[in-house]
């Protein structure tokens, strides 16, 4: 280590003469709101957390800290709260705040293409440097999701450091006495120049992350004193969500009204002779690294638990409980860890599909002429579609929130439209496409067809279903759905307590959000139902006569065949045609059946034509069964009255979340979306019965358990009586159009 880095200041010498060791304390906040979040949520969190935090700390002139505000938050703040920008700029000029950069729209960096990683980081650094006239030296790694390949991505963007959880450092073999400083790492497998293969890593104290702001300020002082007594030249890092300071349930009163933050600053101020507030960049300048390190892929501890499959998560929770009961957990803790973030792509097919869409659009944007005026517009839309929140789920994470998933698709579709309208590498722009590729890297080929009005993705390997349906005029994916999945936290529902009403949510608390089990409504256990397949369209079902719509809602129905989730072959045809030869099992006997499903986009209109041909290929009649073609529609707000069904006779049924019924003998049936201004109309050549019901999930967020409307099922059903070698043809027309 360079001896110059060990030189003590006069103040440090005085402290040592008094027999005290100095702590260099880096205090940071990470403020983030996702792309697509509601304006009132931004505003409420600003007024309850971001603004009051700054109002308190700026009055303590000696207090220096670090701030990371995500790009979506800054874009919202800039036109609405210029006073926040002014305050931050003043603190930067006074050398009291270091701004930490990151991916502009807060992507999970290992989950996006390499060019987009560097592009997002560079774009955000340029924005901050222009706004605040300061150099950006490091980044906040979103959700602290780390892979070693990020070293060159971050360094290539001109940054020197990032901050990660000490959990990962412990998993690499370090113990508490090795966590009070920073380390360097490198990626010599990269083809980048040597200086772009190295990065500095600061560990965030998990102990402080759990205690601030929930424990008495003296706890932090005592914690820092113990570290100071263990040796000299210690750097301790706290950096965590700024929403903890007023934005989380019950924290506003605790942090501000009851004065926790003021008391915390006063406690630090009284100990300034040995606690020195510093920044990441200053620590790099004054102190050398503690050594070299290579961290395993991972994130913070909770994230590695949330990504586990349900049974594994139960076993993990039970195992850690056993260790705690036996008094062995603290010793075993570094070796007890879950999985990595990317397994969300395996846990939730919807995440995998959305991620595949993002990568597909990224490739389209990358193929554009980089000198065209449209390219930076398309690139920014792509980056917005990479915002991490809807791609995962835990206590945080927004996969279960339809409006956040919608925002991702909205921006990805806009980027796709821009890219397709441009000349692509000298080729003529194509609005109509037909592509066969393994978009989601599952080893099976998917199909993408588009005609300029609609874009459609289908999975031959999964019942020949359509899993994405894009209406380009409104940048709306009508299949932005989510199935009902078992979650590990569902077993906590039985002892959840009713969350306080909004007017009572400022009641005193000292509990971390991870320790509270709240529910926003009682009786949610009655809504726990788990689906057998993803919520796609043109899913082929065969039921016994007597099956009711309620049976599908409750997932108590009997499926006579395996057409809904098994592979179809793609037939050679002028239209997109899927075929499967299998059998129906009725009263213990098998009856062979052939299904042919033809799906075509009609010219340049937003119309889908579907034709089923069901053929009995056996020597015995098939009678007493029903066939249903399941279609899902994700219209976001199931409680709103501007979203409704419209039957053939003009009857309007609303709200979508409440309708569980059979509409008999329909030749036309519509679902209307007044918010975005369009409708879908189904048409049948002969009167058809239609089952309708909502799909609602039960999930847990920072506010407690809640039920969320995800989509509506519209399923036309037909009774079948097929003589030996007989066939039945079924036609469905689906039209999508703007409301006049």
FITIKE-842307 format. One record per residue (C-alpha): residue in three letters; x, y, z. Coordinates in steps of 0.02 Angstrom, whole numbers, plus 50000, padded with zeros to 5 digits. Each point is the difference from the previous one (the first is absolute). Layout:
BEGIN
   zaro      c1      c2      c3
    ALA       X       Y       Z
...
This chain:
BEGIN
   zaro      c1      c2      c3
    UNK   50000   50000   50000
    UNK   50063   50175   49958
    UNK   50070   50076   50163
    UNK   49929   50169   49951
    UNK   49827   49929   50018
    UNK   50036   49965   50182
    UNK   50045   50180   50041
    UNK   49897   50066   50146
    UNK   49921   50172   50003
    UNK   50029   50116   50150
    UNK   49824   49963   50062
    UNK   50031   49813   49985
    UNK   50163   50017   50099
    UNK   49906   50090   50138
    UNK   49870   49863   50004
    UNK   50133   49866   50012
    UNK   50088   50096   50139
    UNK   49836   49992   50097
    UNK   50002   49813   49977
    UNK   49860   49991   49873
    UNK   49999   49926   49826
    UNK   49912   50091   49860
    UNK   49854   49936   49896
    UNK   49975   50064   49823
    UNK   49811   49987   49981
    UNK   49921   50000   49826
    UNK   49814   50031   50016
    UNK   49896   49984   49842
    UNK   49819   49994   49942
    UNK   49931   49919   49843
    UNK   49837   50080   49939
    UNK   49901   49915   49864
    UNK   49828   49997   49922
    UNK   49969   49885   49851
    UNK   49952   50047   49824
    UNK   49809   50000   49991
    UNK   49966   50032   50184
    UNK   49855   50116   50039
    UNK   50028   50187   50019
    UNK   49917   49999   50170
    UNK   50125   49867   50061
    UNK   50147   50105   49940
    UNK   49927   50155   50084
    UNK   49953   49913   50161
    UNK   50172   49921   50019
    UNK   50085   50165   49959
    UNK   49900   50090   50135
    UNK   50019   49862   50129
    UNK   50179   49943   49970
    UNK   50113   50086   49873
    UNK   49960   50181   50043
    UNK   49993   49987   50191
    UNK   50162   49899   50003
    UNK   50090   50137   49905
    UNK   49917   50137   50104
    UNK   50069   49922   50160
    UNK   50176   49952   49946
    UNK   50041   50161   49907
    UNK   49989   50094   50165
    UNK   50147   49902   50070
    UNK   50145   50079   49907
    UNK   50127   49870   50055
    UNK   49895   49852   49937
    UNK   50063   49932   49834
    UNK   49913   49862   49906
    UNK   49972   49915   49832
    UNK   49841   49999   49896
    UNK   49942   49891   49858
    UNK   49838   50054   49918
    UNK   49942   49888   49859
    UNK   49970   50073   49828
    UNK   49810   49975   50001
    UNK   49990   50094   50165
    UNK   50109   50142   49937
    UNK   49898   50016   49841
    UNK   49843   50016   50106
    UNK   50078   50121   50125
    UNK   50082   50119   49877
    UNK   49843   50088   49935
    UNK   49900   49985   50161
    UNK   50123   50033   50141
    UNK   50145   50109   49941
    UNK   50032   50042   50183
    UNK   50065   49823   50025
    UNK   50123   50024   49858
    UNK   50054   50167   50074
    UNK   50029   49925   50172
    UNK   50102   49855   49930
    UNK   50102   50118   49889
    UNK   50040   50110   50150
    UNK   50055   49850   50105
    UNK   50109   49938   49856
    UNK   50084   50171   49985
    UNK   50032   49999   50187
    UNK   50082   49828   49985
    UNK   49869   49927   50118
    UNK   49921   49881   49875
    UNK   50074   49876   49878
    UNK   49882   49950   49861
    UNK   50005   49816   49955
    UNK   49954   49951   49824
    UNK   49929   49839   49930
    UNK   49898   49930   49858
    UNK   49887   50143   49944
    UNK   49836   49905   50017
    UNK   50056   49883   50139
    UNK   50022   49837   49904
    UNK   50063   49837   50074
    UNK   50169   50016   49917
    UNK   50041   49814   49974
    UNK   49828   49977   49920
    UNK   50024   50122   49856
    UNK   50118   49992   49850
    UNK   50177   50062   50027
    UNK   49981   50149   49884
    UNK   49846   50056   50097
    UNK   50090   49986   50168
    UNK   50137   50119   49949
    UNK   49877   50109   49904
    UNK   49883   50022   50149
    UNK   50141   50040   50122
    UNK   50083   50123   49881
    UNK   49838   50088   49958
    UNK   49957   50026   50183
    UNK   50175   50060   50047
    UNK   49990   50128   49859
    UNK   49830   50059   50063
    UNK   50058   50021   50180
    UNK   50163   50085   49952
    UNK   49906   50124   49890
    UNK   49867   50036   50131
    UNK   50112   50014   50153
    UNK   50172   50043   49929
    UNK   50085   49857   50091
    UNK   50099   49846   49951
    UNK   49913   49832   50020
    UNK   50126   49872   50060
    UNK   49891   49852   50049
    UNK   49834   49916   49980
    UNK   49860   49925   50102
    UNK   49975   49824   49935
    UNK   49811   49976   49990
    UNK   49938   49878   50132
    UNK   50186   49967   50028
    UNK   49987   49857   49875
    UNK   50179   49953   49963
    UNK   50093   49894   49875
    UNK   50187   50010   49971
    UNK   49972   50044   49817
    UNK   49935   50171   50058
    UNK   50177   50058   50038
    UNK   50044   50048   49822
    UNK   49823   50065   49965
    UNK   50011   50124   50145
    UNK   50182   50045   49970
    UNK   49969   50026   49813
    UNK   49871   50130   50049
    UNK   50137   50097   50090
    UNK   49956   49953   50179
    UNK   50120   49947   50138
    UNK   49889   49921   50132
    UNK   49835   49922   50048
    UNK   49921   49949   50166
    UNK   49938   49825   50040
    UNK   49935   49908   50152
    UNK   50126   49932   50124
    UNK   49901   49838   49983
    UNK   50092   49969   49836
    UNK   50169   50039   50078
    UNK   49964   49876   50139
    UNK   49949   49871   49870
    UNK   50173   50027   49924
    UNK   50080   49952   50167
    UNK   50022   50166   50091
    UNK   49949   50026   50180
    UNK   49950   50155   50097
    UNK   50177   50063   50025
    UNK   50028   49999   49813
    UNK   49847   50102   49954
    UNK   50052   50173   50058
    UNK   50080   50068   49844
    UNK   49988   49965   49815
    UNK   50075   49875   49878
    UNK   50046   50000   49818
    UNK   49950   49869   49875
    UNK   50037   49974   49816
    UNK   49940   49910   49847
    UNK   50153   49946   49904
    UNK   49890   49894   49886
    UNK   49937   50162   49923
    UNK   50078   50063   49839
    UNK   49993   50177   50069
    UNK   50163   50094   50039
    UNK   50075   49958   50170
    UNK   49937   50160   50084
    UNK   49823   49954   49947
    UNK   50011   49828   50079
    UNK   50013   50061   50180
    UNK   49868   50061   50122
    UNK   49992   50044   50186
    UNK   49865   49920   50108
    UNK   49931   50070   50163
    UNK   49904   49883   50117
    UNK   49837   50065   50075
    UNK   49976   49953   50182
    UNK   49851   49884   50016
    UNK   49995   50035   50187
    UNK   49975   50186   49969
    UNK   49880   49967   49858
    UNK   49884   49911   50122
    UNK   50025   50120   50146
    UNK   49985   50168   49910
    UNK   49874   50078   50031
    UNK   49914   49867   50104
    UNK   50113   49993   50153
    UNK   50049   50138   50119
    UNK   50139   50112   49929
    UNK   50114   49948   50143
    UNK   50001   49825   49925
    UNK   50092   50067   49847
    UNK   50123   50096   50108
    UNK   50038   49845   50104
    UNK   50017   49895   49841
    UNK   50125   50123   49926
    UNK   50096   50012   50165
    UNK   50023   49811   50004
    UNK   50072   50007   49825
    UNK   50113   50147   50045
    UNK   50067   49904   50150
    UNK   50044   49854   49887
    UNK   50130   50096   49902
    UNK   50049   50159   49909
    UNK   49955   50072   49831
    UNK   49826   49924   49992
    UNK   49873   50043   49864
    UNK   49819   49955   50036
    UNK   49863   50015   49868
    UNK   49813   50018   50022
    UNK   49898   50023   49842
    UNK   49821   49946   49978
    UNK   49827   50052   49941
    UNK   49956   50181   50033
    UNK   49818   49948   50013
    UNK   50042   49928   50172
    UNK   50006   50180   50060
    UNK   49813   50035   49992
    UNK   49940   49906   49847
    UNK   49981   49827   50075
    UNK   49843   49965   50102
    UNK   50003   50079   50173
    UNK   50172   50080   49978
    UNK   49956   50184   49975
    UNK   49945   50027   50179
    UNK   50146   49900   50068
    UNK   50134   50086   49894
    UNK   49938   50180   50000
    UNK   49855   50036   50118
    UNK   50085   49905   50143
    UNK   50170   50062   49946
    UNK   50099   49841   49964
    UNK   50101   50081   49860
    UNK   50038   50157   50100
    UNK   50054   49895   50150
    UNK   50108   49892   49885
    UNK   50090   50152   49930
    UNK   50024   50073   50173
    UNK   50075   49835   50059
    UNK   50122   49999   49854
    UNK   50040   50182   50030
    UNK   50048   49970   50181
    UNK   50126   49870   49943
    UNK   50078   50094   49856
    UNK   50170   49991   50083
    UNK   50010   49818   49948
    UNK   49858   49978   49872
    UNK   50046   50090   49840
    UNK   49867   50013   49866
    UNK   50075   49967   49830
    UNK   49954   49949   49823
    UNK   50045   49855   49888
    UNK   50113   50103   49888
    UNK   50090   50079   50148
    UNK   50027   49828   50076
    UNK   50079   49943   49837
    UNK   50116   50151   50001
    UNK   50054   49986   50182
    UNK   50001   49814   50033
    UNK   50065   49853   49902
    UNK   49904   49839   49968
    UNK   50004   49859   50126
    UNK   50044   49881   49861
    UNK   49936   49907   49849
    UNK   49833   49907   50000
    UNK   49884   49905   49884
    UNK   49820   49993   50055
    UNK   49875   49862   49959
    UNK   49847   50047   49899
    UNK   49859   50057   50111
    UNK   49909   50146   50080
    UNK   49944   50048   50173
    UNK   49949   49857   50113
    UNK   49812   50020   49981
    UNK   50008   50001   49811
    UNK   50093   49834   49998
    UNK   49857   49928   50104
    UNK   49856   50073   49896
    UNK   50066   49925   49839
    UNK   49993   49821   50067
    UNK   49857   49884   49949
    UNK   49863   49992   50131
    UNK   50047   49833   50078
    UNK   50184   50046   50006
    UNK   49955   50167   50078
    UNK   49899   49912   50135
    UNK   50146   49884   50035
    UNK   50119   50149   50005
    UNK   49889   50092   50125
    UNK   49978   49845   50107
    UNK   50186   49962   49998
    UNK   50050   50176   50052
    UNK   49868   49994   50138
    UNK   50077   49837   50064
    UNK   50173   50077   49999
    UNK   49939   50153   50096
    UNK   49911   49891   50127
    UNK   50159   49901   50025
    UNK   50105   50157   50017
    UNK   50104   49955   49846
    UNK   49933   50120   49871
    UNK   50126   50142   50018
    UNK   50145   49880   49975
    UNK   49918   49912   49854
    UNK   49929   50158   49921
    UNK   50137   50027   49868
    UNK   49968   49826   49932
    UNK   49810   50010   49996
    UNK   49945   50082   49839
    UNK   49868   49981   49866
    UNK   50013   50019   49812
    UNK   50043   50135   49872
    UNK   49885   50130   49923
    UNK   49993   49920   49827
    UNK   49900   49855   50069
    UNK   49849   50116   49997
    UNK   50003   49958   49814
    UNK   49973   49818   50049
    UNK   49878   50033   50142
    UNK   49879   50109   49902
    UNK   49968   49966   49814
    UNK   49929   50176   49985
    UNK   50168   50071   50052
    UNK   50088   49891   49872
    UNK   49880   50057   49863
    UNK   50018   50184   50044
    UNK   50189   49981   50010
    UNK   50001   49915   49830
    UNK   49899   50144   49928
    UNK   50125   50124   50071
    UNK   50149   49909   49923
    UNK   49909   49987   49833
    UNK   49966   50187   49998
    UNK   50179   50037   50056
    UNK   50064   49908   49848
    UNK   49882   50098   49887
    UNK   50057   50166   50072
    UNK   50182   49949   49987
    UNK   49975   49964   49814
    UNK   49945   50180   49967
    UNK   50107   50132   49917
    UNK   50087   50076   50151
    UNK   50010   50170   49913
    UNK   49813   50012   49970
    UNK   49896   50120   50104
    UNK   49885   49857   50046
    UNK   50135   49893   50079
    UNK   50023   50093   50167
    UNK   49810   50010   50017
    UNK   49981   49812   49974
    UNK   50147   49964   50115
    UNK   49924   50101   50142
    UNK   49833   49911   49979
    UNK   50093   49834   50007
    UNK   50092   50055   50158
    UNK   49835   50047   50082
    UNK   49936   49826   49959
    UNK   50148   49927   50095
    UNK   49948   50074   50169
    UNK   50023   49854   50120
    UNK   49846   50005   50112
    UNK   49874   49901   49895
    UNK   50125   49862   49961
    UNK   50003   49924   50176
    UNK   49901   49976   50160
    UNK   50032   49997   50186
    UNK   49937   50114   50137
    UNK   50054   50131   49875
    UNK   50008   49978   49813
    UNK   49856   50037   49883
    UNK   49963   49843   49901
    UNK   49828   49989   50083
    UNK   49958   50181   49955
    UNK   49918   50003   49827
    UNK   50029   50187   49973
    UNK   50188   49979   50021
    UNK   50004   49854   49878
    UNK   49894   50106   49882
    UNK   50126   50142   50009
    UNK   50140   49883   49948
    UNK   49903   49935   49850
    UNK   49941   50176   49955
    UNK   50179   50062   49982
    UNK   50065   49842   49918
    UNK   49862   50008   49870
    UNK   50037   50182   49963
    UNK   50185   49957   49978
    UNK   49951   49854   49887
    UNK   49890   50110   49891
    UNK   50136   50131   49980
    UNK   50130   49869   49957
    UNK   49890   49912   49873
    UNK   49955   50162   49912
    UNK   50182   50045   49977
    UNK   50112   49927   49867
    UNK   50085   49853   50085
    UNK   50181   49979   49945
    UNK   49957   50053   49824
    UNK   49849   49886   49989
    UNK   49824   50063   49966
    UNK   49901   50033   50159
    UNK   49879   49859   50041
    UNK   49838   50024   50093
    UNK   49936   49828   49951
    UNK   50108   49857   50063
    UNK   49998   49813   50020
    UNK   50140   49935   50111
    UNK   50037   49827   50068
    UNK   50128   50002   50140
    UNK   50032   49945   50179
    UNK   49968   50172   50071
    UNK   50000   49947   50183
    UNK   50147   49877   49991
    UNK   49898   49853   50066
    UNK   50056   49883   49862
    UNK   49835   50014   49906
    UNK   49959   50108   49851
    UNK   49872   50139   50017
    UNK   49909   50089   49859
    UNK   49980   50188   49978
    UNK   49885   50071   49868
    UNK   49950   50181   49977
    UNK   49907   50104   49871
    UNK   50033   50178   50057
    UNK   49841   50008   50105
    UNK   50023   49845   50107
    UNK   50149   49899   50059
    UNK   49975   49823   50062
    UNK   50116   49873   50082
    UNK   49954   49816   50012
    UNK   50074   49846   50084
    UNK   49980   49838   49901
    UNK   50080   49905   50145
    UNK   49865   50060   50121
    UNK   49835   49954   49922
    UNK   50025   50114   49851
    UNK   49942   50145   50109
    UNK   50023   50185   49965
    UNK   50092   50079   50148
    UNK   50024   50178   49939
    UNK   49879   50107   49899
    UNK   50058   50177   49964
    UNK   49882   50135   49941
    UNK   50124   50124   49927
    UNK   49882   50149   49986
    UNK   49990   50008   50190
    UNK   50166   49913   50042
    UNK   49897   49877   50100
    UNK   50035   49815   50028
    UNK   49829   49920   50026
    UNK   50086   49846   50071
    UNK   50095   50091   50137
    UNK   49934   49868   50120
    UNK   50058   49906   50154
    UNK   49945   49828   50058
    UNK   49954   49961   50180
    UNK   50154   49922   50080
    UNK   50032   49928   50173
    UNK   50117   50113   50097
    UNK   50101   49954   50153
    UNK   49924   50142   50100
    UNK   49822   49933   49975
    UNK   50023   49894   50155
    UNK   50016   50162   50100
    UNK   49829   50060   49945
    UNK   49911   49911   50142
    UNK   50080   50112   50131
    UNK   50012   50164   49905
    UNK   49920   50149   50087
    UNK   49897   50133   49915
    UNK   50111   50141   49938
    UNK   49961   50172   50070
    UNK   49894   50117   49896
    UNK   50093   50139   49912
    UNK   49953   50126   50134
    UNK   50072   49883   50133
    UNK   50156   49943   49909
    UNK   50112   50121   50093
    UNK   49979   49906   50162
    UNK   50166   49975   50089
    UNK   50105   49852   49947
    UNK   50177   49941   50023
    UNK   49977   49841   49898
    UNK   50081   49966   49833
    UNK   49884   49973   49855
    UNK   50068   49822   49988
    UNK   49933   49962   50174
    UNK   49820   50060   49977
    UNK   49862   49885   49934
    UNK   49854   50110   49947
    UNK   49851   49978   49886
    UNK   49902   50135   49911
    UNK   49839   49899   50003
    UNK   49931   49855   50099
    UNK   49950   49834   49923
    UNK   50137   49994   49870
    UNK   50033   49817   50039
    UNK   49837   49963   49908
    UNK   50078   50069   49841
    UNK   50152   49885   50002
    UNK   49986   49902   49839
    UNK   50143   49937   49893
    UNK   49995   49986   49811
    UNK   50056   49853   49895
    UNK   50070   50105   49857
    UNK   50048   50176   49950
    UNK   49859   50121   49960
    UNK   50017   50003   49811
    UNK   49872   49992   49857
    UNK   49932   49863   49889
    UNK   50034   49870   50134
    UNK   49904   49843   49954
    UNK   49895   49918   50137
    UNK   49886   49848   50002
    UNK   49878   49981   50147
    UNK   49863   49880   50053
    UNK   49821   50060   49976
    UNK   49945   50087   50159
    UNK   50161   50098   50025
    UNK   49961   50177   50057
    UNK   50090   50165   49987
    UNK   50025   49997   50190
    UNK   50098   49838   49981
    UNK   50126   50090   49890
    UNK   50010   50147   50119
    UNK   50036   49883   50145
    UNK   50112   49883   49896
    UNK   49893   49850   50049
    UNK   49957   49951   49822
    UNK   50044   49836   49915
    UNK   50109   50009   49845
    UNK   49961   49855   49883
    UNK   50149   50023   49884
    UNK   50178   50063   49995
    UNK   49978   50125   49859
    UNK   50014   50153   50112
    UNK   50183   49979   50051
    UNK   50084   49875   49884
    UNK   50094   50032   49836
    UNK   49911   50034   49836
    UNK   50086   49980   49834
    UNK   50004   50148   49882
    UNK   49916   49945   49840
    UNK   50066   50052   49830
    UNK   49864   50118   49943
    UNK   49965   50173   49930
    UNK   49935   50047   50173
    UNK   50072   49968   50173
    UNK   49933   49828   50040
    UNK   50029   49891   50154
    UNK   49956   49816   50011
    UNK   49998   49869   50136
    UNK   49948   49818   49995
    UNK   49960   49934   50173
    UNK   49852   49929   50096
    UNK   49862   50047   50121
    UNK   49980   49895   50156
    UNK   49814   49978   50038
    UNK   49944   49883   50139
    UNK   50168   49912   49995
    UNK   50000   49970   49812
    UNK   50105   50087   49869
    UNK   49923   50076   49844
    UNK   50123   50058   49866
    UNK   49978   50180   49943
    UNK   50088   50113   49876
    UNK   50000   50189   50026
    UNK   50047   50122   49864
    UNK   50008   50184   50048
    UNK   50026   50131   49866
    UNK   50041   50179   50052
    UNK   50016   50141   49875
    UNK   50020   50188   50009
    UNK   49880   50079   49876
    UNK   50097   50106   49876
    UNK   50045   50168   50074
    UNK   49855   50007   50122
    UNK   50001   49962   50185
    UNK   49900   49841   49974
    UNK   50043   49821   50047
    UNK   49910   49856   49915
    UNK   50003   49832   50089
    UNK   49934   49836   49931
    UNK   49996   49838   50100
    UNK   49973   49832   49919
    UNK   49968   49863   50128
    UNK   50004   49826   49926
    UNK   49954   49834   50082
    UNK   50132   49883   49929
    UNK   49932   49847   50090
    UNK   49865   49871   49969
    UNK   49889   50051   50146
    UNK   49894   50155   50021
    UNK   50058   50139   50117
    UNK   49849   50071   50091
    UNK   49957   50094   50159
    UNK   50148   50118   50000
    UNK   50032   50186   49981
    UNK   50137   50093   49909
    UNK   50059   50171   50056
    UNK   50126   50120   49925
    UNK   50071   50104   50142
    UNK   50042   50181   49965
    UNK   50074   50119   50128
    UNK   49992   50189   49995
    UNK   50103   50112   50114
    UNK   49910   50166   50015
    UNK   50089   50056   50158
    UNK   49864   50068   50116
    UNK   49864   49876   50037
    UNK   49904   50119   50115
    UNK   49979   50143   49877
    UNK   49832   50023   49915
    UNK   50076   50061   49837
    UNK   50056   49821   49971
    UNK   49853   49884   49965
    UNK   49929   49853   49902
    UNK   49869   50028   49866
    UNK   49887   49856   49947
    UNK   49910   49973   49835
    UNK   49841   50081   50065
    UNK   50094   50156   50056
    UNK   50007   49953   50185
    UNK   50148   50079   50089
    UNK   50079   49903   50143
    UNK   50120   50086   50118
    UNK   50118   50005   50094
    UNK   50108   49865   49923
    UNK   50060   49941   50171
    UNK   49824   49953   50055
    UNK   49931   49908   49848
    UNK   49994   49810   50018
    UNK   49864   49935   49886
    UNK   49946   49917   49838
    UNK   49939   50109   49857
    UNK   49885   49886   49899
    UNK   49981   49993   49811
    UNK   50116   50141   49948
    UNK   50045   50042   49821
    UNK   50101   50153   50053
    UNK   50085   50034   50163
    UNK   50110   50149   50043
    UNK   50117   50060   50135
    UNK   50025   50187   50007
    UNK   50149   50099   50066
    UNK   49944   50180   50025
    UNK   50162   50059   50082
    UNK   50109   49968   49847
    UNK   49854   50015   49880
    UNK   49982   49835   49908
    UNK   49896   49842   50000
    UNK   50011   49817   49952
    UNK   49853   49917   49916
    UNK   49978   49814   49976
    UNK   49885   49938   49864
    UNK   49930   49824   49972
    UNK   49906   49934   49847
    UNK   49877   49909   50114
    UNK   49935   50043   50175
    UNK   50127   49947   50132
    UNK   50001   49992   50190
    UNK   50140   50101   50080
    UNK   50075   49977   50173
    UNK   50073   50153   50081
    UNK   50098   50018   50162
    UNK   50141   50105   50075
    UNK   50176   49942   50045
    UNK   50053   50072   50168
    UNK   50165   49965   50087
    UNK   50041   50011   50185
    UNK   50170   50077   50030
    UNK   50097   50087   50137
    UNK   50081   50170   49984
    UNK   50074   50124   50123
    UNK   49822   50051   50043
    UNK   49940   49824   50038
    UNK   49901   49863   49912
    UNK   49885   50056   49861
    UNK   49896   49929   49858
    UNK   50039   50069   49827
    UNK   49895   49985   49843
    UNK   50113   49931   49863
    UNK   49889   49959   49851
    UNK   49830   49943   49940
    UNK   49965   49830   49924
    UNK   49879   49992   49855
    UNK   49970   49821   49947
    UNK   49877   49952   49864
    UNK   49942   49820   50027
    UNK   49916   49873   49887
    UNK   49922   49830   50034
    UNK   50079   49866   49892
    UNK   49926   49841   49928
    UNK   50121   49927   49874
    UNK   49958   49844   49905
    UNK   50142   49883   49949
    UNK   50115   50094   49880
    UNK   49883   50149   50013
    UNK   50057   50180   50015
    UNK   49937   50165   50066
    UNK   50060   50170   49939
    UNK   49998   50149   50117
    UNK   50033   50180   49948
    UNK   50049   50148   50108
    UNK   50033   50177   49940
    UNK   50088   50121   50117
    UNK   50001   50183   49952
    UNK   50092   50138   50092
    UNK   49959   50181   49963
    UNK   50007   50174   50074
    UNK   49846   50073   50082
    UNK   49922   50138   49895
